[in-house]
Amino acid sequence: MKILHTADLHVGDSRNLPGYLERQRTMLYWLTRMAEEHDVSAVLIAGDIFDTKHVLPRERDMFMEWLFDHDRAGKASDFQTVMINGNHDEIEDGYTLLHGLRRLQDRGMLRSTEVVELHARTVQLRPDLAVACLPAAGYKRDELSLTAGAMLKAYRQQHEQSSGPAPYFVVMAHEAIAGAYNESGTYRAKGPGIDESLGVTYWALGDIHKPYQQMTRNAWYSGSPIQHEFGDVSQTRGALLVDLQDPDEPTALQIEGVRPLITLYDKPDVWPSDAIVRFEGTADEIADTHFPDNVVAFKPLVEVEDRARETVAIDLAGYAMLEGLDDVLAEQAVPQERWEAVGDTLRRAMDRCR
């Protein structure tokens, strides 16, 4: 009994990157390929299917095309897919971007896909496999474990008079667990915890993008399947293949054919063609360089004097009158004692622009 665990697809993210939609299309079809090649019983997608409520038609169409292909592949290959909403999927109170998908499911148009949004629900996929689905809800401290424990107890009571409860009970949740690390290595001191004594077979977690991260003995983050932004440091990504007979050591599967995102600070002799590159150079370097299509050149930053390696990104045109500058500098975490120096630097820069 094997499952494929993934999360944080963020369809529609990184619209400023060249070929962003093709990268995401490749990501989705690799997930289907992994499910088929490894003969899994279920594909679990633990939230943040989309990146924003302002999803574009081309992004929605691409995802729907994959969804129906994937749904048919599941029917043919004998795997089922379960997805829950994450916080990025929320539109307004009572609605998420998964609402339309759930309506398709209710009308029988999805044959191998189960969509769970807003409210926790246990889905029995097979006689020997049940999944407690916990969409994003901002659980505090013990609330996540208490909810999962109550669902497990209710499931066991419901099935004790029949053939018996499923031996494999998986919890899928889109929550940032206390103790998790994000891409930059920041430790989360707050957040819900996980009670290892509940008797859950495996915890399939979403919300943290850092890939292949273990929280407890049998609780893992799959991470996002690909890099979505240049801040996503880890280039090696994919999904987790979980053997439910040995859920403590899932296998990290890697997605291939998706160009990684890298950042260069020095102009190379030859630009790499097998990656999408962010180049942070000087104003002269950016002005004098012809960049390939796969290179994104960031506009130069206005440097603050006597502040080595510390810069403040300011849109000069937007602050021509310097109104609201103090608020901007506070948001950029510039110490107040440097605000006057920053203002002088901007005035000199605007004088040059005139």
Contacts in CASP RR format, 6 or more apart in sequence:
PFRMAT RR
TARGET T0000
AUTHOR 0000-0000-0000
METHOD contacts of the structure
MODEL  1
MKILHTADLHVGDSRNLPGYLERQRTMLYWLTRMAEEHDVSAVLIAGDIF
DTKHVLPRERDMFMEWLFDHDRAGKASDFQTVMINGNHDEIEDGYTLLHG
LRRLQDRGMLRSTEVVELHARTVQLRPDLAVACLPAAGYKRDELSLTAGA
MLKAYRQQHEQSSGPAPYFVVMAHEAIAGAYNESGTYRAKGPGIDESLGV
TYWALGDIHKPYQQMTRNAWYSGSPIQHEFGDVSQTRGALLVDLQDPDEP
TALQIEGVRPLITLYDKPDVWPSDAIVRFEGTADEIADTHFPDNVVAFKP
LVEVEDRARETVAIDLAGYAMLEGLDDVLAEQAVPQERWEAVGDTLRRAM
DRCR
1 41 0 8 1.000
1 128 0 8 1.000
1 129 0 8 1.000
1 168 0 8 1.000
1 243 0 8 1.000
1 244 0 8 1.000
1 245 0 8 1.000
2 38 0 8 1.000
2 39 0 8 1.000
2 40 0 8 1.000
2 41 0 8 1.000
2 241 0 8 1.000
2 242 0 8 1.000
2 243 0 8 1.000
2 244 0 8 1.000
3 40 0 8 1.000
3 41 0 8 1.000
3 42 0 8 1.000
3 43 0 8 1.000
3 44 0 8 1.000
3 129 0 8 1.000
3 170 0 8 1.000
3 202 0 8 1.000
3 204 0 8 1.000
3 241 0 8 1.000
3 242 0 8 1.000
3 244 0 8 1.000
4 31 0 8 1.000
4 34 0 8 1.000
4 35 0 8 1.000
4 38 0 8 1.000
4 40 0 8 1.000
4 42 0 8 1.000
4 43 0 8 1.000
4 44 0 8 1.000
4 79 0 8 1.000
4 239 0 8 1.000
4 240 0 8 1.000
4 241 0 8 1.000
4 242 0 8 1.000
4 253 0 8 1.000
5 44 0 8 1.000
5 46 0 8 1.000
5 202 0 8 1.000
5 204 0 8 1.000
5 220 0 8 1.000
5 222 0 8 1.000
5 239 0 8 1.000
5 240 0 8 1.000
5 241 0 8 1.000
5 242 0 8 1.000
5 250 0 8 1.000
6 31 0 8 1.000
6 43 0 8 1.000
6 44 0 8 1.000
6 45 0 8 1.000
6 46 0 8 1.000
6 222 0 8 1.000
6 223 0 8 1.000
6 225 0 8 1.000
6 238 0 8 1.000
6 239 0 8 1.000
6 240 0 8 1.000
7 45 0 8 1.000
7 46 0 8 1.000
7 47 0 8 1.000
7 48 0 8 1.000
7 174 0 8 1.000
7 204 0 8 1.000
7 205 0 8 1.000
7 206 0 8 1.000
7 207 0 8 1.000
7 221 0 8 1.000
7 222 0 8 1.000
7 223 0 8 1.000
7 224 0 8 1.000
8 46 0 8 1.000
8 47 0 8 1.000
8 48 0 8 1.000
8 206 0 8 1.000
8 207 0 8 1.000
8 209 0 8 1.000
8 223 0 8 1.000
8 224 0 8 1.000
8 225 0 8 1.000
9 24 0 8 1.000
9 27 0 8 1.000
9 28 0 8 1.000
9 45 0 8 1.000
9 47 0 8 1.000
9 48 0 8 1.000
9 49 0 8 1.000
9 50 0 8 1.000
9 224 0 8 1.000
9 225 0 8 1.000
10 48 0 8 1.000
10 50 0 8 1.000
10 51 0 8 1.000
10 88 0 8 1.000
10 224 0 8 1.000
10 228 0 8 1.000
11 24 0 8 1.000
11 28 0 8 1.000
11 49 0 8 1.000
11 50 0 8 1.000
11 51 0 8 1.000
11 55 0 8 1.000
11 59 0 8 1.000
11 62 0 8 1.000
11 63 0 8 1.000
12 20 0 8 1.000
12 21 0 8 1.000
12 24 0 8 1.000
12 50 0 8 1.000
12 51 0 8 1.000
12 52 0 8 1.000
12 55 0 8 1.000
12 56 0 8 1.000
12 59 0 8 1.000
13 20 0 8 1.000
13 24 0 8 1.000
13 51 0 8 1.000
13 52 0 8 1.000
13 228 0 8 1.000
13 229 0 8 1.000
14 20 0 8 1.000
14 23 0 8 1.000
14 228 0 8 1.000
14 229 0 8 1.000
15 56 0 8 1.000
16 296 0 8 1.000
17 23 0 8 1.000
17 261 0 8 1.000
17 276 0 8 1.000
17 296 0 8 1.000
18 276 0 8 1.000
18 293 0 8 1.000
18 294 0 8 1.000
18 296 0 8 1.000
19 276 0 8 1.000
21 58 0 8 1.000
21 59 0 8 1.000
21 62 0 8 1.000
23 226 0 8 1.000
23 258 0 8 1.000
23 259 0 8 1.000
24 59 0 8 1.000
24 62 0 8 1.000
24 226 0 8 1.000
25 62 0 8 1.000
25 66 0 8 1.000
26 255 0 8 1.000
26 257 0 8 1.000
26 258 0 8 1.000
27 225 0 8 1.000
27 226 0 8 1.000
27 255 0 8 1.000
27 258 0 8 1.000
28 63 0 8 1.000
28 66 0 8 1.000
28 70 0 8 1.000
29 66 0 8 1.000
29 69 0 8 1.000
30 225 0 8 1.000
30 238 0 8 1.000
30 255 0 8 1.000
30 256 0 8 1.000
30 257 0 8 1.000
30 258 0 8 1.000
31 43 0 8 1.000
31 70 0 8 1.000
31 225 0 8 1.000
31 239 0 8 1.000
31 255 0 8 1.000
32 66 0 8 1.000
32 69 0 8 1.000
32 70 0 8 1.000
32 73 0 8 1.000
34 40 0 8 1.000
34 239 0 8 1.000
34 241 0 8 1.000
34 253 0 8 1.000
35 43 0 8 1.000
35 73 0 8 1.000
35 74 0 8 1.000
35 77 0 8 1.000
35 79 0 8 1.000
36 73 0 8 1.000
36 77 0 8 1.000
36 79 0 8 1.000
38 241 0 8 1.000
38 253 0 8 1.000
39 77 0 8 1.000
39 79 0 8 1.000
40 79 0 8 1.000
40 241 0 8 1.000
41 78 0 8 1.000
41 79 0 8 1.000
41 80 0 8 1.000
41 125 0 8 1.000
41 126 0 8 1.000
41 129 0 8 1.000
42 79 0 8 1.000
42 80 0 8 1.000
42 81 0 8 1.000
42 82 0 8 1.000
42 125 0 8 1.000
42 129 0 8 1.000
42 131 0 8 1.000
43 70 0 8 1.000
43 79 0 8 1.000
43 80 0 8 1.000
43 81 0 8 1.000
43 82 0 8 1.000
44 81 0 8 1.000
44 82 0 8 1.000
44 83 0 8 1.000
44 131 0 8 1.000
44 170 0 8 1.000
44 172 0 8 1.000
44 204 0 8 1.000
45 81 0 8 1.000
45 82 0 8 1.000
45 83 0 8 1.000
45 84 0 8 1.000
46 84 0 8 1.000
46 172 0 8 1.000
46 173 0 8 1.000
46 174 0 8 1.000
46 204 0 8 1.000
46 205 0 8 1.000
46 206 0 8 1.000
46 207 0 8 1.000
46 222 0 8 1.000
47 83 0 8 1.000
47 84 0 8 1.000
47 85 0 8 1.000
47 86 0 8 1.000
47 89 0 8 1.000
47 135 0 8 1.000
47 136 0 8 1.000
47 174 0 8 1.000
47 206 0 8 1.000
47 207 0 8 1.000
48 86 0 8 1.000
48 87 0 8 1.000
48 88 0 8 1.000
48 89 0 8 1.000
48 174 0 8 1.000
48 206 0 8 1.000
48 207 0 8 1.000
49 63 0 8 1.000
49 83 0 8 1.000
49 85 0 8 1.000
49 86 0 8 1.000
49 89 0 8 1.000
49 97 0 8 1.000
49 98 0 8 1.000
50 59 0 8 1.000
50 63 0 8 1.000
50 88 0 8 1.000
50 89 0 8 1.000
50 97 0 8 1.000
51 88 0 8 1.000
51 228 0 8 1.000
52 88 0 8 1.000
53 90 0 8 1.000
53 91 0 8 1.000
53 97 0 8 1.000
55 97 0 8 1.000
67 101 0 8 1.000
67 110 0 8 1.000
67 113 0 8 1.000
70 81 0 8 1.000
70 113 0 8 1.000
71 81 0 8 1.000
71 110 0 8 1.000
71 111 0 8 1.000
71 112 0 8 1.000
71 113 0 8 1.000
72 111 0 8 1.000
72 112 0 8 1.000
73 112 0 8 1.000
74 80 0 8 1.000
74 81 0 8 1.000
74 112 0 8 1.000
75 111 0 8 1.000
75 112 0 8 1.000
79 112 0 8 1.000
80 112 0 8 1.000
80 113 0 8 1.000
80 114 0 8 1.000
80 125 0 8 1.000
81 112 0 8 1.000
81 113 0 8 1.000
81 114 0 8 1.000
82 113 0 8 1.000
82 114 0 8 1.000
82 115 0 8 1.000
82 116 0 8 1.000
82 123 0 8 1.000
82 125 0 8 1.000
82 131 0 8 1.000
82 133 0 8 1.000
82 172 0 8 1.000
83 98 0 8 1.000
83 101 0 8 1.000
83 113 0 8 1.000
83 114 0 8 1.000
83 115 0 8 1.000
83 116 0 8 1.000
84 98 0 8 1.000
84 116 0 8 1.000
84 117 0 8 1.000
84 133 0 8 1.000
84 134 0 8 1.000
84 135 0 8 1.000
84 136 0 8 1.000
84 172 0 8 1.000
84 173 0 8 1.000
84 174 0 8 1.000
85 96 0 8 1.000
85 97 0 8 1.000
85 98 0 8 1.000
85 116 0 8 1.000
85 117 0 8 1.000
85 118 0 8 1.000
85 135 0 8 1.000
85 136 0 8 1.000
85 174 0 8 1.000
86 96 0 8 1.000
86 135 0 8 1.000
86 136 0 8 1.000
86 174 0 8 1.000
86 207 0 8 1.000
87 136 0 8 1.000
87 138 0 8 1.000
87 174 0 8 1.000
87 207 0 8 1.000
89 96 0 8 1.000
89 97 0 8 1.000
89 98 0 8 1.000
89 117 0 8 1.000
89 136 0 8 1.000
90 96 0 8 1.000
90 97 0 8 1.000
90 136 0 8 1.000
91 97 0 8 1.000
91 99 0 8 1.000
94 118 0 8 1.000
96 117 0 8 1.000
96 118 0 8 1.000
96 135 0 8 1.000
98 115 0 8 1.000
98 117 0 8 1.000
99 117 0 8 1.000
101 110 0 8 1.000
101 113 0 8 1.000
101 115 0 8 1.000
102 115 0 8 1.000
102 116 0 8 1.000
102 117 0 8 1.000
104 110 0 8 1.000
105 113 0 8 1.000
105 114 0 8 1.000
105 115 0 8 1.000
114 123 0 8 1.000
114 125 0 8 1.000
116 123 0 8 1.000
116 133 0 8 1.000
116 135 0 8 1.000
117 135 0 8 1.000
118 135 0 8 1.000
119 135 0 8 1.000
120 132 0 8 1.000
120 133 0 8 1.000
120 134 0 8 1.000
120 135 0 8 1.000
120 137 0 8 1.000
120 147 0 8 1.000
120 151 0 8 1.000
121 132 0 8 1.000
121 133 0 8 1.000
122 130 0 8 1.000
122 131 0 8 1.000
122 132 0 8 1.000
122 133 0 8 1.000
122 151 0 8 1.000
122 154 0 8 1.000
122 155 0 8 1.000
123 130 0 8 1.000
123 131 0 8 1.000
123 133 0 8 1.000
124 130 0 8 1.000
124 166 0 8 1.000
125 131 0 8 1.000
126 166 0 8 1.000
127 163 0 8 1.000
127 166 0 8 1.000
128 166 0 8 1.000
128 167 0 8 1.000
128 168 0 8 1.000
129 166 0 8 1.000
129 168 0 8 1.000
129 170 0 8 1.000
129 244 0 8 1.000
130 155 0 8 1.000
130 165 0 8 1.000
130 166 0 8 1.000
130 168 0 8 1.000
130 169 0 8 1.000
130 170 0 8 1.000
131 169 0 8 1.000
131 170 0 8 1.000
131 171 0 8 1.000
131 172 0 8 1.000
132 148 0 8 1.000
132 151 0 8 1.000
132 152 0 8 1.000
132 155 0 8 1.000
132 169 0 8 1.000
132 170 0 8 1.000
132 171 0 8 1.000
132 172 0 8 1.000
132 200 0 8 1.000
133 172 0 8 1.000
134 144 0 8 1.000
134 147 0 8 1.000
134 148 0 8 1.000
134 171 0 8 1.000
134 172 0 8 1.000
134 173 0 8 1.000
134 174 0 8 1.000
134 175 0 8 1.000
135 174 0 8 1.000
136 174 0 8 1.000
136 175 0 8 1.000
136 207 0 8 1.000
137 175 0 8 1.000
138 175 0 8 1.000
138 192 0 8 1.000
139 147 0 8 1.000
139 173 0 8 1.000
139 175 0 8 1.000
139 191 0 8 1.000
139 192 0 8 1.000
140 191 0 8 1.000
140 192 0 8 1.000
141 191 0 8 1.000
141 192 0 8 1.000
141 193 0 8 1.000
142 192 0 8 1.000
142 193 0 8 1.000
142 195 0 8 1.000
143 192 0 8 1.000
144 173 0 8 1.000
144 175 0 8 1.000
144 177 0 8 1.000
144 192 0 8 1.000
144 193 0 8 1.000
144 194 0 8 1.000
145 192 0 8 1.000
145 193 0 8 1.000
145 194 0 8 1.000
145 195 0 8 1.000
145 198 0 8 1.000
148 171 0 8 1.000
148 173 0 8 1.000
148 195 0 8 1.000
148 198 0 8 1.000
148 200 0 8 1.000
149 195 0 8 1.000
149 198 0 8 1.000
149 200 0 8 1.000
151 171 0 8 1.000
152 169 0 8 1.000
152 198 0 8 1.000
152 199 0 8 1.000
152 200 0 8 1.000
155 165 0 8 1.000
155 166 0 8 1.000
155 169 0 8 1.000
156 165 0 8 1.000
159 165 0 8 1.000
159 166 0 8 1.000
167 201 0 8 1.000
168 201 0 8 1.000
168 202 0 8 1.000
168 244 0 8 1.000
169 199 0 8 1.000
169 200 0 8 1.000
169 201 0 8 1.000
170 200 0 8 1.000
170 201 0 8 1.000
170 202 0 8 1.000
170 203 0 8 1.000
170 204 0 8 1.000
170 244 0 8 1.000
171 200 0 8 1.000
171 202 0 8 1.000
171 203 0 8 1.000
171 204 0 8 1.000
172 203 0 8 1.000
172 204 0 8 1.000
172 205 0 8 1.000
173 203 0 8 1.000
173 204 0 8 1.000
173 205 0 8 1.000
173 206 0 8 1.000
174 205 0 8 1.000
174 206 0 8 1.000
174 207 0 8 1.000
175 191 0 8 1.000
175 192 0 8 1.000
175 205 0 8 1.000
175 206 0 8 1.000
175 207 0 8 1.000
176 188 0 8 1.000
176 191 0 8 1.000
176 207 0 8 1.000
176 208 0 8 1.000
177 188 0 8 1.000
177 191 0 8 1.000
177 192 0 8 1.000
177 193 0 8 1.000
177 194 0 8 1.000
177 205 0 8 1.000
177 208 0 8 1.000
177 215 0 8 1.000
177 219 0 8 1.000
178 188 0 8 1.000
178 189 0 8 1.000
178 190 0 8 1.000
178 191 0 8 1.000
178 192 0 8 1.000
178 193 0 8 1.000
179 187 0 8 1.000
179 188 0 8 1.000
179 189 0 8 1.000
179 215 0 8 1.000
180 187 0 8 1.000
180 188 0 8 1.000
180 208 0 8 1.000
180 210 0 8 1.000
180 213 0 8 1.000
180 215 0 8 1.000
180 221 0 8 1.000
181 187 0 8 1.000
181 188 0 8 1.000
181 208 0 8 1.000
181 210 0 8 1.000
181 213 0 8 1.000
182 188 0 8 1.000
182 208 0 8 1.000
182 209 0 8 1.000
182 210 0 8 1.000
183 209 0 8 1.000
183 210 0 8 1.000
183 231 0 8 1.000
183 232 0 8 1.000
183 233 0 8 1.000
183 234 0 8 1.000
184 231 0 8 1.000
184 233 0 8 1.000
185 210 0 8 1.000
194 203 0 8 1.000
194 215 0 8 1.000
194 216 0 8 1.000
194 219 0 8 1.000
196 216 0 8 1.000
196 217 0 8 1.000
196 218 0 8 1.000
200 218 0 8 1.000
201 218 0 8 1.000
201 244 0 8 1.000
201 247 0 8 1.000
202 218 0 8 1.000
202 219 0 8 1.000
202 220 0 8 1.000
202 242 0 8 1.000
202 244 0 8 1.000
202 247 0 8 1.000
203 215 0 8 1.000
203 216 0 8 1.000
203 218 0 8 1.000
203 219 0 8 1.000
203 220 0 8 1.000
204 220 0 8 1.000
204 222 0 8 1.000
204 242 0 8 1.000
205 215 0 8 1.000
205 219 0 8 1.000
205 220 0 8 1.000
205 221 0 8 1.000
205 222 0 8 1.000
206 221 0 8 1.000
206 222 0 8 1.000
206 223 0 8 1.000
207 221 0 8 1.000
208 221 0 8 1.000
208 223 0 8 1.000
209 223 0 8 1.000
209 224 0 8 1.000
209 228 0 8 1.000
209 232 0 8 1.000
210 221 0 8 1.000
210 223 0 8 1.000
210 234 0 8 1.000
211 221 0 8 1.000
211 222 0 8 1.000
211 223 0 8 1.000
211 224 0 8 1.000
211 234 0 8 1.000
211 236 0 8 1.000
211 237 0 8 1.000
211 238 0 8 1.000
211 252 0 8 1.000
212 220 0 8 1.000
212 221 0 8 1.000
212 222 0 8 1.000
212 223 0 8 1.000
212 240 0 8 1.000
212 252 0 8 1.000
213 220 0 8 1.000
213 221 0 8 1.000
213 223 0 8 1.000
214 220 0 8 1.000
214 221 0 8 1.000
215 221 0 8 1.000
217 248 0 8 1.000
218 247 0 8 1.000
218 248 0 8 1.000
220 240 0 8 1.000
220 242 0 8 1.000
220 250 0 8 1.000
222 238 0 8 1.000
222 239 0 8 1.000
222 240 0 8 1.000
223 237 0 8 1.000
223 238 0 8 1.000
224 232 0 8 1.000
224 237 0 8 1.000
225 237 0 8 1.000
225 238 0 8 1.000
225 239 0 8 1.000
225 255 0 8 1.000
226 237 0 8 1.000
226 238 0 8 1.000
226 255 0 8 1.000
226 258 0 8 1.000
227 234 0 8 1.000
227 235 0 8 1.000
227 237 0 8 1.000
227 260 0 8 1.000
227 261 0 8 1.000
229 261 0 8 1.000
230 261 0 8 1.000
230 262 0 8 1.000
230 263 0 8 1.000
230 278 0 8 1.000
231 261 0 8 1.000
232 261 0 8 1.000
235 260 0 8 1.000
235 261 0 8 1.000
235 262 0 8 1.000
236 254 0 8 1.000
237 254 0 8 1.000
237 255 0 8 1.000
238 252 0 8 1.000
238 253 0 8 1.000
238 254 0 8 1.000
238 255 0 8 1.000
239 253 0 8 1.000
239 255 0 8 1.000
240 250 0 8 1.000
240 251 0 8 1.000
240 252 0 8 1.000
240 253 0 8 1.000
241 250 0 8 1.000
241 251 0 8 1.000
241 252 0 8 1.000
241 253 0 8 1.000
242 250 0 8 1.000
242 251 0 8 1.000
243 250 0 8 1.000
243 251 0 8 1.000
259 274 0 8 1.000
259 275 0 8 1.000
259 276 0 8 1.000
259 294 0 8 1.000
260 275 0 8 1.000
260 276 0 8 1.000
261 275 0 8 1.000
261 276 0 8 1.000
261 278 0 8 1.000
262 272 0 8 1.000
262 275 0 8 1.000
262 276 0 8 1.000
262 277 0 8 1.000
262 278 0 8 1.000
263 277 0 8 1.000
263 278 0 8 1.000
263 279 0 8 1.000
263 280 0 8 1.000
264 277 0 8 1.000
264 278 0 8 1.000
264 279 0 8 1.000
264 280 0 8 1.000
265 279 0 8 1.000
265 280 0 8 1.000
265 281 0 8 1.000
267 279 0 8 1.000
267 281 0 8 1.000
267 285 0 8 1.000
267 289 0 8 1.000
271 277 0 8 1.000
271 291 0 8 1.000
271 292 0 8 1.000
271 294 0 8 1.000
271 295 0 8 1.000
273 292 0 8 1.000
273 294 0 8 1.000
275 294 0 8 1.000
276 294 0 8 1.000
276 295 0 8 1.000
276 296 0 8 1.000
277 294 0 8 1.000
277 295 0 8 1.000
277 296 0 8 1.000
278 295 0 8 1.000
278 296 0 8 1.000
278 298 0 8 1.000
279 286 0 8 1.000
279 291 0 8 1.000
279 295 0 8 1.000
279 296 0 8 1.000
279 297 0 8 1.000
279 298 0 8 1.000
280 298 0 8 1.000
281 297 0 8 1.000
281 298 0 8 1.000
281 300 0 8 1.000
282 300 0 8 1.000
283 300 0 8 1.000
286 297 0 8 1.000
286 298 0 8 1.000
286 299 0 8 1.000
286 300 0 8 1.000
289 297 0 8 1.000
291 297 0 8 1.000
301 311 0 8 1.000
301 312 0 8 1.000
301 313 0 8 1.000
302 311 0 8 1.000
302 312 0 8 1.000
302 313 0 8 1.000
302 314 0 8 1.000
302 316 0 8 1.000
302 342 0 8 1.000
302 345 0 8 1.000
302 346 0 8 1.000
302 349 0 8 1.000
303 311 0 8 1.000
303 345 0 8 1.000
304 310 0 8 1.000
304 311 0 8 1.000
304 312 0 8 1.000
304 334 0 8 1.000
304 338 0 8 1.000
304 341 0 8 1.000
304 342 0 8 1.000
304 345 0 8 1.000
305 341 0 8 1.000
305 345 0 8 1.000
306 341 0 8 1.000
307 338 0 8 1.000
312 329 0 8 1.000
312 332 0 8 1.000
312 334 0 8 1.000
312 342 0 8 1.000
313 332 0 8 1.000
314 328 0 8 1.000
314 346 0 8 1.000
316 346 0 8 1.000
316 349 0 8 1.000
316 350 0 8 1.000
316 353 0 8 1.000
319 325 0 8 1.000
319 328 0 8 1.000
319 346 0 8 1.000
320 350 0 8 1.000
322 343 0 8 1.000
322 346 0 8 1.000
322 347 0 8 1.000
325 339 0 8 1.000
325 342 0 8 1.000
325 343 0 8 1.000
325 346 0 8 1.000
326 339 0 8 1.000
329 336 0 8 1.000
329 338 0 8 1.000
329 339 0 8 1.000
329 342 0 8 1.000
330 336 0 8 1.000
334 342 0 8 1.000
END
